[in-house]
Amino acid sequence: MIVDCAIYRDGHRTEGPEDFSDALGEARAAGGFVWIGLHEPTEREFEHVTQEFGLHPLAVEDALKAHQRPKLEIYDDSLFVVLKPVVYEPQSDKVSTGEIMIFLGDSFVVTVRHGEGAPLKAVRHRLEHEPDLLGTGPTAVLYAVADAAVDHYLDVALELQADLEGLEAEVFSPDGGGSRNTASRIYDFKRQVLEFRRATGPLSLPMSRLAGTAPYGVAVPFVDDRARPFFRDVSDHLTRVNESVENLDRLVSDILSAHLAQMSVRQNDDMRKISAWAAMAAIPTMVAGIYGMNFEHMPELRWVWSYPALIALMAVLEIMVFRLFKRRGWL
């Protein structure tokens, strides 16, 4: 559905016509641009927008189906940018992603949002209170949306860092945490980092192209040259985010390795203890096994002190073996 439609001239908003078919013509006549915002439009709803603004069918297909990687595509009459805003859910410690598609032309911006996260109402409100920035044209909208998405990436990275510190404390606690539950939490956290990485990683190249720092040497059309320093700022923030994601991924892998190593050491300790107790049990078993044989000619069978002497011998041997294992840390 259409969330908002407005014409902007010299950085100030004027309400668009009831039928947005006339909006583009009015915006061009006034020397401004029109911004139309849509949320999860159907094919029929978007068909009218496509015809009025001459959007490329391949980009339209991507906007309707969603599930796209962050990217930037250049067509004859418009620029198509895909962003994946990220939402952190503190109740479940989960990371979820939405999608924002932006069609940018000479006098229009069409934003298509999928998912409940990262609404653009706050972005529009912020821009309307910065007329100097909004006066640069449709490029200001692209910058503001990208800036809002990347700034929120930084917040999500901090939340994930806090979760990672909690995992570290659990893994390196004296008891080492519950083996199954801890391993499951580590693996689930790694999946969250991977989901986050899918949103931030592919966006680096589009931001570099918009900032004019990518190794292409060709300016991106429909982007005002005055906005390139702003996109460089967004690109710098995105670099920080990607570095944080790389560190999170590396640390969680190290934590998983440390946890598995702890479990292996604990299992070895358990096996050593079992082996030590089995060795101690073997001494009386051996002595009792020998004297339990039904032979007639065996030493000390008819001696009065044979029984207590054998019991004492077994006790002495058990104590000696116990002290030996204890001194070596097996028990």
Beta strands, then each sheet from edge to edge (+ up, - down):
strand 1: 2-9
strand 2: 12-15
strand 3: 33-39
strand 4: 71-74
strand 5: 79-83
strand 6: 86-89
strand 7: 94-97
strand 8: 99-104
strand 9: 108-114
sheet 1: 2+ 1- 3+ 9+ 8- 5+ 4-
sheet 2: 6+ 7-
end
